[in-house]
Amino acid sequence: MVFSASDISVLICGESGTGKEVVANAIHRHSPRKNNPFVVVNCGAIPENLLESELFGHEKGAFTGAHAQKKGKFELAHTGTLFLDEIGELAPPLQVKLLRFLQDRRIERVGGTQPVEVDVRIVAATNRDLKKDMENHVFREDLYYRLKVVPLDMPPLRERKDDIVPLAQYFLTHFCQEHRKPAMSLSPEAEGALLMHPWQGNVRELQNLISRAVVLSPRSVLKPSDLGFAFDAIPTQVNLKSAKQAIEIDFVKKALARNRGIVSRAAKELGISRVNLYELIDKYGIHVKEFKLSKTGEKSELNQGR
């Protein structure tokens, strides 16, 4: 990450659980600020009426209960990196204050009158469609472009099948050490089950699944049932490349069948673009016409998918 060495703002976009905070931390660790604070704020987890004070701090007497001056996350992150997760949840008044900081690198505490200079790099993340929020006047366009100097898109785990087994093995080693358990490994059947799972919760779902298996399983070689899957008999007489191809073919055919050959709907269900789905259809020689008819022989709306 060449841009890690600079102080430019980074906006990380992706579904929940794709590892946006991990990437933000990696940016910080590869920057000249690595020995200074890395401060995390979840903008969606703190009530709006408390978030301003949490971010910018407050002066004594600024509001009821403010018995002493308090430094906010910006000041606590001084000389380091401030990671603003779920930035799309930031209320309009706080968007203005954040924009002002990005313009002049100063903040004002709640109830304060004097600006405070702060040296902080901003890395933000969101699972929202900020472009749509801009169109709906929910998110400021000027702030969006200030944050998005370097945009990073985190693809969902279901689109990164090559990462699933290595990530699972990493988590397995990590949690065995954390829970002081003997080393565990994945059976070929377990690897196959992991590859077939849709991973709506992305990397976080995989992490939680492996953590639970390490704690609960009495076996050293995990089977699909240890991972919470209801089957153990996944064919393993093929290499991993062939297994992935078989899984892709199965997913595509089932999606086309469920959507009666409407490619656009099948692609949406699979979480890929229509172009990518057509590439898979061509790659595996799948005949879409087979899925054009319903059980009663009525034609589906296939033409809508082309």
C-alpha positions as CSV (number, residue, x, y, z in Angstrom):
1,M,0.0,0.0,0.0
2,V,2.1,2.9,-1.3
3,F,-0.4,5.5,-0.1
4,S,0.2,4.3,3.5
5,A,3.3,6.4,3.7
6,S,1.3,9.6,3.1
7,D,-1.3,11.4,5.2
8,I,-4.0,11.5,2.6
9,S,-7.5,10.3,3.6
10,V,-8.8,6.9,2.7
11,L,-12.4,5.7,2.3
12,I,-12.9,1.9,2.6
13,C,-16.2,0.6,1.3
14,G,-17.7,-2.8,1.6
15,E,-20.3,-5.0,3.3
16,S,-20.3,-5.6,7.0
17,G,-17.7,-8.1,8.1
18,T,-15.4,-7.8,5.1
19,G,-12.5,-6.7,7.3
20,K,-12.5,-2.9,6.8
21,E,-11.1,-2.2,10.3
22,V,-8.3,-4.7,9.6
23,V,-7.4,-2.9,6.5
24,A,-7.5,0.5,8.3
25,N,-5.2,-0.9,11.0
26,A,-2.8,-2.2,8.3
27,I,-2.7,1.2,6.7
28,H,-1.8,2.7,10.0
29,R,0.9,0.1,10.7
30,H,2.6,0.7,7.4
31,S,2.6,4.5,7.8
32,P,5.1,6.8,9.6
33,R,2.5,7.1,12.3
34,K,2.7,3.4,13.3
35,N,4.2,4.1,16.7
36,N,1.4,6.6,17.5
37,P,-2.2,6.1,18.5
38,F,-4.7,4.2,16.3
39,V,-8.1,5.3,17.6
40,V,-11.4,3.7,16.4
41,V,-14.8,5.3,16.5
42,N,-17.9,3.5,15.4
43,C,-20.1,6.4,14.3
44,G,-23.2,4.2,14.2
45,A,-22.8,2.8,17.7
46,I,-22.8,6.0,19.7
47,P,-26.0,8.0,20.2
48,E,-26.1,11.2,18.1
49,N,-26.3,13.5,21.1
50,L,-23.2,12.0,22.6
51,L,-21.1,11.5,19.4
52,E,-20.0,15.2,19.1
53,S,-18.5,15.2,22.6
54,E,-17.0,11.7,21.9
55,L,-15.3,13.0,18.8
56,F,-14.4,16.6,19.6
57,G,-14.4,16.6,23.4
58,H,-16.0,19.2,25.6
59,E,-15.2,22.0,28.0
60,K,-16.1,22.1,31.7
61,G,-19.7,23.2,32.0
62,A,-20.6,22.8,28.3
63,F,-23.7,20.8,29.3
64,T,-25.3,19.2,32.3
65,G,-22.9,16.6,33.7
66,A,-19.8,18.1,32.0
67,H,-17.9,18.5,35.3
68,A,-14.5,18.7,33.7
69,Q,-12.8,19.3,30.4
70,K,-12.6,16.1,28.3
71,K,-10.5,15.4,25.2
72,G,-12.3,13.8,22.3
73,K,-11.1,11.1,20.0
74,F,-9.5,13.6,17.6
75,E,-7.1,14.8,20.3
76,L,-6.5,11.3,21.6
77,A,-5.4,10.3,18.1
78,H,-3.0,13.3,17.8
79,T,0.0,12.3,15.7
80,G,-1.7,9.0,14.8
81,T,-4.7,7.7,12.8
82,L,-8.4,8.1,13.5
83,F,-10.5,5.4,12.0
84,L,-14.1,6.5,11.6
85,D,-16.2,3.4,11.0
86,E,-19.7,3.6,9.7
87,I,-19.1,7.1,8.5
88,G,-22.4,7.1,6.6
89,E,-24.2,7.2,9.9
90,L,-22.7,10.6,10.8
91,A,-25.4,13.3,11.3
92,P,-25.3,16.4,9.1
93,P,-24.1,18.8,11.8
94,L,-21.1,16.5,12.5
95,Q,-20.4,16.1,8.8
96,V,-19.9,19.9,8.8
97,K,-17.5,19.7,11.7
98,L,-15.6,16.9,10.2
99,L,-15.3,18.7,6.8
100,R,-14.0,21.8,8.7
101,F,-11.3,19.7,10.3
102,L,-10.3,18.2,7.0
103,Q,-10.0,21.7,5.5
104,D,-8.0,23.5,8.3
105,R,-6.9,20.7,10.7
106,R,-8.5,22.3,13.7
107,I,-11.3,21.3,15.9
108,E,-13.4,23.0,18.6
109,R,-14.5,21.2,21.7
110,V,-18.2,21.4,22.6
111,G,-18.7,24.6,24.6
112,G,-15.3,25.8,23.5
113,T,-14.4,29.0,21.7
114,Q,-10.7,28.4,20.9
115,P,-9.7,26.1,18.0
116,V,-7.4,23.3,18.8
117,E,-4.8,22.2,16.2
118,V,-4.7,18.4,15.8
119,D,-2.4,16.3,13.7
120,V,-4.5,13.3,12.7
121,R,-4.8,11.1,9.6
122,I,-8.4,10.2,8.8
123,V,-9.3,6.7,7.5
124,A,-13.1,6.2,7.2
125,A,-15.2,3.2,6.3
126,T,-18.8,2.5,5.3
127,N,-21.2,-0.3,4.3
128,R,-23.6,2.2,2.8
129,D,-23.9,3.5,-0.7
130,L,-22.7,7.0,-0.1
131,K,-23.2,8.0,-3.7
132,K,-26.9,7.3,-3.3
133,D,-26.9,9.1,0.1
134,M,-25.4,12.1,-1.7
135,E,-28.2,12.0,-4.3
136,N,-30.7,11.9,-1.5
137,H,-29.0,14.7,0.3
138,V,-28.2,12.5,3.3
139,F,-24.4,12.8,3.0
140,R,-22.5,15.8,2.0
141,E,-20.9,15.7,-1.5
142,D,-17.9,17.9,-0.5
143,L,-17.2,15.7,2.5
144,Y,-17.4,12.5,0.4
145,Y,-14.7,13.7,-1.9
146,R,-12.6,14.9,0.9
147,L,-12.7,11.5,2.5
148,K,-12.4,9.6,-0.8
149,V,-8.9,10.8,-1.8
150,V,-7.9,7.1,-1.9
151,P,-11.0,4.8,-2.4
152,L,-10.7,1.1,-1.4
153,D,-13.4,-1.4,-2.2
154,M,-13.6,-4.6,-0.1
155,P,-15.3,-7.4,-2.0
156,P,-17.5,-9.8,-0.1
157,L,-16.0,-13.1,0.9
158,R,-18.3,-15.0,-1.5
159,E,-16.4,-13.3,-4.4
160,R,-13.0,-14.2,-2.9
161,K,-13.3,-18.0,-2.7
162,D,-9.5,-18.4,-3.0
163,D,-9.2,-16.6,0.4
164,I,-11.7,-18.8,2.3
165,V,-9.6,-21.8,3.2
166,P,-6.4,-19.8,3.9
167,L,-8.4,-17.5,6.2
168,A,-10.0,-20.4,7.9
169,Q,-6.6,-22.0,8.5
170,Y,-5.2,-18.8,9.9
171,F,-8.2,-18.4,12.3
172,L,-7.8,-22.0,13.3
173,T,-4.2,-21.5,14.4
174,H,-5.0,-18.3,16.1
175,F,-7.9,-19.6,18.2
176,C,-6.1,-22.8,19.1
177,Q,-3.4,-20.7,20.6
178,E,-5.8,-18.3,22.2
179,H,-7.9,-21.0,23.9
180,R,-4.8,-23.2,24.7
181,K,-6.0,-26.1,22.6
182,P,-3.9,-28.6,20.7
183,A,-3.4,-27.8,17.0
184,M,-6.4,-28.5,14.8
185,S,-6.8,-28.9,11.0
186,L,-9.6,-28.9,8.5
187,S,-10.7,-32.1,6.8
188,P,-11.1,-32.0,3.0
189,E,-14.9,-32.3,3.6
190,A,-14.8,-29.3,5.9
191,E,-12.9,-27.3,3.3
192,G,-15.5,-28.2,0.7
193,A,-18.3,-27.1,3.1
194,L,-16.6,-23.8,3.7
195,L,-16.3,-23.2,-0.1
196,M,-20.0,-24.0,-0.6
197,H,-21.2,-21.6,2.1
198,P,-22.6,-18.2,0.9
199,W,-20.9,-16.2,3.7
200,Q,-23.5,-13.5,4.1
201,G,-21.6,-12.4,7.2
202,N,-18.3,-12.4,5.3
203,V,-14.9,-12.7,7.1
204,R,-16.5,-11.9,10.5
205,E,-18.9,-14.8,10.1
206,L,-16.0,-17.1,9.2
207,Q,-14.0,-15.9,12.2
208,N,-16.9,-16.6,14.6
209,L,-17.6,-20.0,13.0
210,I,-13.9,-21.2,13.5
211,S,-13.8,-19.8,17.0
212,R,-16.9,-21.7,18.0
213,A,-15.5,-24.9,16.4
214,V,-12.2,-24.6,18.2
215,V,-14.0,-24.3,21.6
216,L,-16.7,-26.9,21.1
217,S,-15.2,-29.6,18.9
218,P,-13.5,-32.7,20.6
219,R,-11.7,-33.6,17.3
220,S,-8.3,-32.5,16.0
221,V,-9.5,-32.7,12.4
222,L,-12.6,-30.8,11.9
223,K,-15.5,-32.1,9.9
224,P,-18.4,-30.1,8.4
225,S,-20.6,-30.9,11.4
226,D,-18.0,-29.3,13.7
227,L,-18.4,-26.1,11.7
228,G,-22.2,-26.2,12.1
229,F,-23.0,-27.7,8.7
230,A,-25.5,-30.5,8.5
231,F,-23.5,-32.8,6.3
232,D,-20.1,-34.6,6.3
233,A,-20.2,-36.4,3.0
234,I,-18.8,-33.9,0.5
235,P,-16.9,-35.6,-2.4
236,T,-13.1,-35.2,-2.0
237,Q,-11.8,-37.3,-4.8
238,V,-10.9,-34.2,-6.8
239,N,-8.3,-31.5,-6.4
240,L,-9.2,-28.1,-5.0
241,K,-9.4,-26.5,-8.4
242,S,-11.9,-29.0,-9.6
243,A,-13.9,-28.7,-6.4
244,K,-14.2,-25.0,-6.8
245,Q,-15.3,-25.4,-10.4
246,A,-17.9,-28.0,-9.4
247,I,-19.2,-25.6,-6.7
248,E,-19.4,-22.7,-9.1
249,I,-21.3,-24.8,-11.6
250,D,-23.7,-26.0,-8.9
251,F,-24.3,-22.4,-7.6
252,V,-24.9,-21.0,-11.1
253,K,-27.3,-23.8,-12.1
254,K,-29.3,-23.6,-8.9
255,A,-29.5,-19.8,-9.1
256,L,-30.7,-20.0,-12.7
257,A,-33.3,-22.7,-11.7
258,R,-34.6,-20.7,-8.8
259,N,-35.0,-17.6,-11.0
260,R,-36.4,-19.5,-14.0
261,G,-33.5,-18.5,-16.3
262,I,-33.7,-14.8,-15.6
263,V,-30.0,-14.0,-15.7
264,S,-30.2,-10.6,-14.1
265,R,-32.1,-12.0,-11.1
266,A,-29.7,-15.0,-10.7
267,A,-26.7,-12.6,-10.8
268,K,-28.2,-10.4,-8.1
269,E,-28.8,-13.5,-5.9
270,L,-25.3,-14.7,-6.4
271,G,-23.9,-11.3,-5.6
272,I,-22.1,-10.9,-8.9
273,S,-22.6,-8.7,-12.0
274,R,-24.6,-10.0,-15.0
275,V,-21.3,-9.8,-17.0
276,N,-19.6,-12.1,-14.5
277,L,-22.5,-14.5,-14.6
278,Y,-22.5,-14.6,-18.4
279,E,-18.7,-15.4,-18.2
280,L,-19.4,-18.3,-15.9
281,I,-22.2,-19.6,-18.1
282,D,-19.9,-19.5,-21.2
283,K,-16.9,-20.9,-19.2
284,Y,-18.9,-24.0,-18.1
285,G,-21.1,-24.4,-21.2
286,I,-24.3,-24.0,-19.2
287,H,-27.4,-23.8,-21.4
288,V,-29.6,-21.1,-20.1
289,K,-32.5,-22.4,-22.3
290,E,-32.8,-25.4,-19.9
291,F,-34.0,-23.0,-17.2
292,K,-36.4,-20.9,-19.4
293,L,-39.4,-23.1,-18.7
294,S,-41.2,-23.5,-15.4
295,K,-42.6,-26.8,-14.3
296,T,-45.8,-26.1,-16.2
297,G,-43.9,-25.4,-19.4
298,E,-44.6,-21.7,-19.3
299,K,-41.8,-19.5,-20.6
300,S,-40.0,-17.4,-18.0
301,E,-38.9,-13.8,-18.4
302,L,-35.5,-14.8,-19.6
303,N,-35.3,-12.0,-22.1
304,Q,-35.3,-9.6,-19.2
305,G,-31.8,-10.9,-18.2
306,R,-30.2,-10.2,-21.6
